[in-house]
């Protein structure tokens, strides 16, 4: 059954030679569905979904970080003779492929859909239902599980290409990668009881999952921590 949720996101269309622009400053190639703009310290300015059409690209990102993204991009847009225009369409999370017209960005087990209206025949999820669905399926997002921290501390590492060439923050990302592991990691755990305060662990989001009969939490933990009392790591 098709479920959908209207994300607190905005969409932008970047015209001009967006591929050349992104190739020099963002973390991933045009073929990736996830990408990110980092600062020079390797911290996330904006993590976003993308869909290239020729040299143009449509992106969807948390509205909370859109101003920071545009401010960081301003000089690069001018130098690259590109333009970022906010789209009037909304951004939806959907569990099945829509048949309506829109910009579709496929992920492993869901879709990001940029369109004027939600997919027809969808069951709208409330915030609690959406949270549980994400935690059960290992779907983290900026503005929910992480903010402006080092991208290698998150589980958005598939938004980073280590072979594409230069991007902002690449030197820091390379150093962290060469050391073998970042200082922290974002991990999902299952708990029999509701997790509250855990030493050395920062709980980012949590819900009770009826699907597995346990609490699930996204947690930021030191990378050397391999065992959390009362917790089972979910892969």
WOWO-V485640 format. One record per run of one state. SS is the DSSP state (a for helix, b for strand, c for the rest). FROM is the first residue (numbers start at 1). TO is the last residue. If there is no record, write none. Layout:
# WOWO-V485640
SS/FROM/TO
SS/FROM/TO
This chain:
# WOWO-V485640
c/1/2
b/3/6
c/7/8
b/9/15
c/16/17
a/18/25
c/26/33
b/34/38
c/39/42
b/43/53
c/54/55
b/56/62
a/63/79
c/80/82
b/83/86
c/87/89
b/90/94
c/95/102
b/103/106
c/107/110
b/111/115
c/116/122
b/123/124
c/125/126
a/127/137
c/138/141
b/142/142
c/143/145
b/146/146
c/147/149
b/150/150
a/151/153
c/154/156
a/157/159
c/160/169
a/170/178
c/179/183
b/184/191
c/192/197
b/198/198
c/199/200
b/201/209
c/210/213
b/214/222
c/223/230
b/231/234
c/235/235
